[in-house]
Amino acid sequence: MSTLSSDAKLALDDQKGQTLQARSTAAIRHLRDSLRLPLDMSDAAILMTALAEVVAEATGYHPDPGLADAVRQRYRELHALRSTRKPAGANKQTLPPLVPLKRADDEYATRVRVDPWAPPDPAAIIRVYGKDQLARALQDYMLDSLKQTAAKIEQRHPGTKPASRARKDAVIAYIVKYAS
């Protein structure tokens, strides 16, 4: 098994500092070019499977310690690149749990069914969770549902409107302010 040419090493060294996705795309293009395969990114999985099988054979049946070391080193480098990025949604806050109010007629809270697909009814939510938890309870609804509730409140309170209909927090603040 031959090692990389100095030109190939230079081309791959130029990839340092790029994202994992950019490096993957560049490496696949370079591999296709050096193997004289058509540039068809839709079958990258087939190319990677063929490459993995050939490397597995080269390192398993007829060990090439240099190749195995190079693959391990590159794997650690790429793995470190991947693990430095935060996964999507990592900045999302964990919301506190909703706690129903304790009342004399405790069965009321268990009878009330809040439909998460219907626009929220602030009065019903307040009866179950209290005014203090209204904003938190509204976080569970989609922006479109919240906008429908805000539109009903605008009809009852002419001349008022949310600071922004595009931001969920602004629509929730408006609903909380005018909720009965």
trRosetta pair geometry for C-beta under 8 A, 3 or more apart (Angstrom, degrees):
i j d omega theta_ij theta_ji phi_ij phi_ji
1 58 5.0 63 -66 -151 149 132
1 62 8.0 150 -20 101 108 113
1 64 4.8 -65 45 -63 127 165
1 67 5.7 -6 105 -52 143 146
3 66 6.5 -56 -84 130 119 134
3 67 7.5 -148 -97 -77 77 79
3 70 7.7 149 -135 -43 99 160
4 8 4.2 -125 -171 90 101 124
4 9 5.0 127 115 -58 125 82
4 12 7.3 -39 -166 7 161 139
5 8 4.7 96 53 7 78 102
5 9 7.0 -140 95 -5 41 86
6 9 5.5 -51 -147 36 35 114
6 10 6.4 38 153 -21 65 103
7 10 5.8 -54 -151 35 31 111
7 11 6.4 31 152 -19 65 105
8 11 5.6 -52 -148 36 33 112
8 12 6.3 26 155 -13 66 107
8 30 7.0 122 -141 173 87 127
8 34 6.9 31 -100 -85 125 146
9 12 5.9 -60 -146 42 30 106
9 13 6.1 34 154 -24 66 108
10 13 5.6 -53 -142 35 30 113
10 14 6.7 40 154 -28 62 99
11 14 5.9 -48 -159 22 31 115
11 15 7.7 37 144 -26 57 98
11 30 5.9 150 127 -118 138 138
12 15 5.6 -43 -166 16 45 118
12 27 7.1 51 -116 -100 97 89
12 30 7.2 -162 -71 92 83 175
13 16 6.0 -19 -173 -11 51 112
15 18 5.0 -69 -171 23 67 127
15 22 7.3 179 -152 117 93 93
15 23 4.7 100 172 -118 127 89
15 26 5.4 -177 -101 83 122 148
15 27 7.3 18 -89 -54 169 87
18 22 4.1 -109 169 90 119 126
18 23 5.0 149 87 -55 114 83
18 26 7.2 55 89 3 167 141
19 22 4.6 93 54 9 82 102
19 23 6.9 -149 91 -4 42 87
19 81 7.5 142 -160 170 40 121
20 23 5.8 -57 -147 39 29 110
20 24 6.3 34 154 -24 64 106
20 78 6.2 99 -125 -163 100 88
20 81 5.0 150 -68 117 97 124
20 82 5.4 46 -66 -76 157 81
20 85 8.0 -106 2 -2 120 138
21 24 5.7 -53 -148 32 29 114
21 25 6.5 27 156 -16 63 106
22 25 5.9 -55 -149 37 31 110
22 26 6.2 27 155 -15 65 110
23 26 5.8 -58 -144 41 31 109
23 27 6.0 30 158 -20 67 109
23 78 7.1 -150 98 -114 147 104
23 81 7.7 29 15 123 147 173
24 27 5.9 -57 -145 37 26 109
24 28 6.4 25 157 -18 63 107
25 28 5.9 -56 -149 36 28 110
25 29 6.4 28 154 -17 63 107
25 41 7.4 -2 -134 -122 89 130
26 29 5.7 -55 -148 37 31 112
26 30 6.2 31 154 -19 66 107
27 30 5.7 -53 -144 38 31 111
27 31 6.2 32 155 -20 65 107
28 31 5.7 -54 -145 37 29 111
28 32 6.3 31 155 -19 64 106
28 41 6.9 89 118 -117 143 81
28 44 5.4 -22 -138 -130 151 109
28 47 6.5 102 -146 94 97 146
28 48 7.7 -48 -103 -61 106 93
29 32 5.8 -56 -148 36 28 110
29 33 6.3 28 154 -19 64 108
29 39 6.6 23 -128 -127 79 109
30 33 5.7 -57 -149 37 30 112
30 34 6.2 22 157 -13 66 109
31 34 6.0 -58 -143 41 28 104
31 35 6.1 11 161 -3 65 114
31 37 7.8 -5 122 34 74 124
31 47 6.8 129 107 168 130 128
31 51 7.0 -23 -166 -86 152 139
32 35 6.1 -68 -141 49 25 99
32 37 4.4 -95 -149 69 76 99
32 38 7.2 -57 -174 87 121 22
32 39 5.6 120 123 -94 151 62
32 47 7.0 -44 -76 -128 91 154
33 36 7.5 22 -178 -77 29 38
33 39 7.8 18 -64 -75 76 101
37 40 8.0 -93 144 24 97 91
37 47 7.1 150 111 -107 165 120
40 43 5.3 26 111 24 110 101
41 44 5.4 0 -165 -45 57 112
43 46 4.4 -23 174 27 95 120
43 47 6.4 101 120 -20 81 92
44 47 5.5 -55 -150 39 39 112
44 48 6.1 36 153 -19 71 107
45 48 5.7 -54 -142 40 31 109
45 49 6.2 35 155 -22 64 105
46 49 5.7 -54 -148 35 29 112
46 50 6.5 30 153 -18 64 105
47 50 5.8 -54 -149 36 31 111
47 51 6.2 31 153 -18 65 108
48 51 5.5 -52 -144 39 32 114
48 52 6.1 36 155 -22 65 106
49 52 5.7 -52 -144 36 29 111
49 53 6.4 30 156 -19 63 105
50 53 5.9 -56 -149 36 29 110
50 54 6.4 25 156 -15 64 107
51 54 5.9 -58 -147 38 29 107
51 55 6.2 24 157 -14 66 110
52 55 5.9 -58 -142 42 28 107
52 56 6.0 33 156 -24 65 108
53 56 5.6 -53 -145 35 28 114
53 57 6.4 28 155 -17 63 104
54 57 5.8 -54 -151 37 31 110
54 58 6.2 28 152 -18 65 109
55 58 5.5 -55 -143 40 33 112
55 59 6.0 13 162 -4 68 111
55 67 7.1 -158 -146 159 88 124
55 71 6.6 119 -176 -89 136 148
56 59 6.3 -65 -139 47 24 95
56 60 5.4 9 166 -10 65 125
57 60 6.1 -63 -123 46 21 101
57 61 5.4 -17 -167 18 65 116
57 62 7.5 19 150 25 71 89
58 61 7.7 -31 -85 47 11 83
58 62 6.4 -48 -147 69 44 90
58 64 5.5 -24 161 11 97 120
58 67 6.0 -36 128 100 124 162
59 63 6.0 35 -162 -125 46 62
59 64 6.3 -80 -92 41 62 78
59 67 6.0 -133 -77 99 96 111
59 68 4.7 120 -134 -81 120 98
59 71 7.3 -66 -66 22 152 148
60 63 7.4 45 -94 -76 2 72
63 68 6.8 -18 -160 -28 88 136
64 67 4.0 43 99 16 115 116
64 68 6.5 156 83 -16 62 85
65 68 5.6 -56 -143 40 34 112
65 69 6.1 35 159 -20 68 107
66 69 5.9 -55 -147 37 27 110
66 70 6.3 27 154 -19 63 108
67 70 5.7 -55 -146 36 31 111
67 71 6.3 30 156 -18 66 105
68 71 5.9 -55 -148 36 29 109
68 72 6.4 28 155 -17 64 107
69 72 5.8 -56 -147 38 31 110
69 73 6.2 30 156 -19 66 108
70 73 5.8 -54 -146 37 29 111
70 74 6.2 24 158 -14 65 108
71 74 5.9 -58 -144 41 29 106
71 75 6.1 34 154 -25 64 108
72 75 5.6 -54 -146 34 28 115
72 76 6.5 28 156 -18 64 103
73 76 6.0 -55 -153 34 29 108
73 77 6.5 29 151 -19 63 108
74 77 5.5 -54 -149 37 35 115
74 78 6.2 27 157 -13 69 108
75 78 6.0 -60 -145 42 27 104
75 79 5.9 29 156 -22 65 110
76 79 5.6 -54 -140 38 28 113
76 80 6.3 32 157 -22 63 105
77 80 6.0 -57 -154 33 26 110
77 81 6.8 30 147 -22 61 103
78 81 5.4 -47 -153 29 38 117
78 82 6.6 36 151 -18 66 103
79 82 5.7 -55 -152 36 34 111
79 83 6.2 23 156 -13 68 110
80 83 6.0 -60 -140 41 30 104
80 84 6.5 36 160 -30 64 104
81 84 6.3 -59 -157 23 26 110
81 85 7.8 17 153 -14 58 102
82 85 6.5 -65 -167 29 36 104
86 90 3.9 -118 171 46 112 156
86 91 7.2 73 133 -40 151 82
87 90 5.1 118 62 -53 68 108
89 92 4.9 -19 -172 -6 74 123
95 136 6.3 144 -173 -157 113 92
95 139 5.6 173 -109 101 152 152
96 136 6.4 -46 61 -142 92 143
98 129 5.5 -53 -170 -116 108 133
98 133 5.8 113 -137 174 84 137
98 136 6.3 168 -89 117 87 116
98 137 5.7 73 -109 -89 137 85
99 129 7.2 112 72 -139 45 84
99 133 7.1 -158 46 -83 69 157
100 109 4.2 98 179 -162 143 144
100 128 5.4 -60 -129 174 94 81
100 129 6.1 -79 -111 -88 48 61
101 109 6.8 -172 56 -79 68 131
101 127 7.9 -113 31 160 132 38
101 128 6.8 173 17 165 93 28
101 129 6.5 158 -25 -137 87 15
101 130 5.1 118 -68 -44 118 100
102 106 6.7 -15 -152 -102 63 100
103 106 6.1 168 66 -78 64 52
103 108 6.5 -24 71 41 131 126
103 109 7.2 140 27 -31 106 109
105 108 4.7 65 112 -25 102 110
106 109 6.4 -45 -171 25 53 107
106 110 7.3 37 142 -5 71 106
107 110 5.5 -63 -156 45 49 108
107 111 5.9 51 148 -27 78 107
108 111 5.8 -61 -148 34 30 110
108 112 6.5 27 159 -23 66 105
108 127 7.4 -93 147 153 126 110
108 128 7.8 -151 124 -98 92 71
109 112 6.2 -51 -146 28 29 109
109 128 5.3 117 -128 -139 82 82
112 124 6.2 170 -162 -174 129 104
112 127 7.0 161 -80 95 162 114
112 128 5.3 -132 79 -76 149 122
114 120 7.5 13 -166 -128 111 80
114 121 7.7 -143 -128 38 87 93
114 124 6.7 162 -97 121 92 122
114 125 6.7 67 -111 -88 138 81
114 128 7.2 -105 -46 22 122 162
114 137 8.0 -80 -168 -176 169 120
115 118 4.0 48 93 15 121 110
116 140 6.2 -81 -127 138 113 108
116 141 6.6 -160 -157 -99 73 68
117 145 7.5 -158 -176 -86 27 137
118 121 8.0 3 115 -27 114 92
118 145 7.1 104 125 -140 24 120
119 141 7.8 64 -145 -160 42 142
119 145 4.7 -179 -106 -167 55 77
119 146 7.5 160 -144 -72 83 18
119 148 3.9 -109 -92 91 137 121
119 149 4.6 171 174 -53 110 83
119 152 7.5 130 131 -7 150 130
120 125 6.1 9 -179 -37 111 135
120 137 7.5 139 -147 125 142 100
120 138 6.0 -136 40 -114 173 79
120 141 5.2 -91 -38 -62 118 155
120 145 6.3 88 -14 143 78 112
120 146 6.9 10 18 -96 114 62
120 149 5.2 -22 59 -65 78 152
120 175 7.6 54 80 -173 122 156
121 124 4.0 47 95 16 116 114
121 125 6.5 161 85 -16 61 85
121 149 7.6 -156 -83 -116 30 118
122 125 5.5 -58 -145 39 34 112
122 126 6.1 35 157 -22 69 105
122 134 6.2 39 -151 -152 91 124
122 138 7.8 -2 -99 -75 87 116
122 149 6.8 119 -31 -175 97 132
122 175 5.8 -173 -76 171 134 103
122 176 7.8 -175 -136 -92 132 40
122 179 3.7 -123 157 -132 146 114
122 180 7.0 117 97 34 113 63
123 126 5.8 -53 -148 35 29 111
123 127 6.6 32 152 -21 63 104
123 179 7.1 -177 -62 -175 56 91
123 180 5.5 -7 -85 73 102 95
124 127 5.7 -51 -150 33 34 113
124 128 6.6 21 155 -10 65 107
125 128 6.0 -63 -150 43 31 103
125 129 5.8 -25 172 30 71 112
125 133 7.9 -133 159 100 96 87
125 134 5.7 105 115 -123 119 76
125 137 4.8 167 -165 108 126 153
125 138 7.4 69 170 -59 172 76
126 129 6.9 -76 -121 61 21 73
126 130 6.3 11 -161 -163 60 12
126 131 5.2 21 -135 -74 108 63
126 134 5.7 -6 -81 -81 81 115
126 179 6.5 153 -48 148 131 128
126 180 7.9 -140 23 91 155 51
129 132 8.0 -124 139 67 84 69
129 133 4.0 -99 154 81 115 127
129 134 6.9 156 88 -70 115 50
129 136 7.8 -133 159 70 147 104
129 137 5.3 159 41 -54 163 137
130 133 5.4 75 66 18 84 97
130 134 7.5 -113 104 -37 46 79
131 134 5.5 -24 -155 -17 42 121
131 179 7.3 167 -129 92 90 126
133 136 4.9 -57 -163 47 69 116
133 137 5.6 73 137 -28 87 101
134 137 5.8 -58 -146 36 29 110
134 138 6.3 29 157 -21 65 107
134 175 7.7 -147 153 117 116 100
134 176 5.4 144 102 -114 122 90
134 179 6.0 -156 -169 50 159 170
135 138 5.8 -56 -149 34 30 112
135 139 7.2 47 149 -36 59 94
135 172 5.5 90 -143 160 78 117
135 173 7.5 28 -117 -86 117 50
135 176 5.0 -3 -71 -77 91 144
136 139 5.8 -40 -165 7 37 118
137 140 6.4 -47 -176 16 46 111
138 141 5.7 -50 -166 24 56 115
138 146 6.4 83 -176 -107 107 114
138 172 4.7 152 107 -128 137 103
138 175 6.2 150 -113 78 157 143
138 176 7.3 -120 3 -56 149 94
139 168 7.8 82 -126 150 60 126
139 172 7.0 22 -70 -105 61 154
141 145 4.6 -110 180 82 113 127
141 146 5.3 133 106 -54 122 89
142 145 5.0 93 61 7 79 103
142 146 7.2 -149 96 -4 41 89
143 146 5.5 -58 -148 39 35 113
143 147 6.3 41 153 -25 68 103
143 168 5.0 -99 -93 -88 97 91
143 171 6.7 119 -148 29 77 153
144 147 5.7 -50 -150 31 31 114
144 148 6.9 35 151 -21 62 100
145 148 5.7 -51 -156 29 36 113
145 149 6.8 32 149 -14 65 102
146 149 5.7 -54 -153 38 37 110
146 150 6.2 39 149 -21 68 106
146 168 6.6 99 42 -142 160 74
146 171 4.5 100 135 127 122 134
146 172 6.4 -50 -150 -68 142 68
146 175 6.7 -103 -161 -33 91 143
147 150 5.4 -52 -144 37 34 114
147 151 6.4 41 153 -26 65 100
147 165 5.9 65 -118 -162 110 101
147 171 6.1 -66 -77 -133 60 147
148 151 5.7 -48 -151 28 31 114
148 152 7.0 32 150 -17 61 100
149 152 5.7 -52 -156 32 37 111
149 153 6.6 35 148 -17 67 105
149 175 5.7 30 117 -112 120 128
150 153 5.5 -55 -150 38 36 113
150 154 6.3 43 150 -25 67 102
150 161 7.8 70 164 -153 112 59
150 162 5.5 -22 -156 -34 146 119
150 165 7.3 -173 92 -116 154 90
150 171 5.2 -90 -52 -155 144 94
150 174 5.6 48 -127 98 113 130
150 175 5.9 -90 -83 -67 78 91
151 154 5.5 -48 -149 31 33 115
151 155 6.8 37 151 -21 62 99
152 155 5.8 -51 -157 29 35 113
152 156 6.8 25 149 -10 65 106
153 156 5.7 -59 -151 42 37 107
153 157 5.9 -10 162 23 73 110
153 160 7.4 -66 132 93 94 122
153 174 7.0 153 90 141 147 97
153 175 6.3 -171 -26 -114 157 63
153 178 4.8 115 -172 98 126 135
153 179 7.7 -55 -106 -77 133 51
154 157 6.4 -75 -130 64 26 77
154 158 7.3 65 170 -102 63 38
154 160 6.1 -148 -119 80 66 77
154 161 5.8 32 -109 -95 120 70
155 158 7.5 6 -157 -70 25 73
156 178 7.5 148 84 162 112 125
157 160 4.4 -9 122 27 112 131
157 178 5.4 -102 -7 -143 157 141
160 174 7.5 152 153 -157 107 105
160 178 6.6 132 121 -70 158 145
161 165 7.8 -48 172 -55 104 101
161 174 7.2 -32 157 -136 31 146
162 165 5.6 120 67 -76 124 61
162 170 5.0 106 171 137 108 94
162 171 4.8 -20 -118 -99 160 54
162 173 7.3 115 -140 67 91 85
162 174 3.8 -96 -96 -29 80 153
163 167 7.8 -29 86 54 94 120
163 170 4.4 -113 60 -153 94 120
163 173 7.2 -1 10 74 113 128
163 174 7.1 -165 -1 -59 70 108
164 167 4.4 45 94 20 124 103
164 170 4.1 82 49 59 83 168
164 171 7.6 -83 87 -43 61 74
165 170 7.5 -95 -62 95 20 120
165 171 6.4 66 -133 -78 48 108
166 170 7.8 33 58 44 55 132
167 170 4.2 74 79 8 105 109
167 171 6.9 178 90 -9 55 84
168 171 5.9 -60 -150 38 33 108
168 172 6.2 32 155 -18 68 108
169 172 5.7 -54 -145 38 31 112
169 173 6.3 35 155 -22 65 105
170 173 5.7 -50 -146 33 31 113
170 174 6.5 34 153 -20 62 104
171 174 5.7 -53 -152 35 33 114
171 175 6.5 32 151 -19 65 105
172 175 5.7 -54 -148 36 33 110
172 176 6.2 32 155 -18 67 107
173 176 5.8 -55 -146 38 29 111
173 177 6.3 33 154 -24 64 107
174 177 5.8 -55 -148 32 29 113
174 178 6.6 -8 166 11 64 109
175 178 6.7 -80 -148 52 25 85
175 179 5.8 46 157 -57 67 102
176 179 5.7 -34 -136 0 26 120
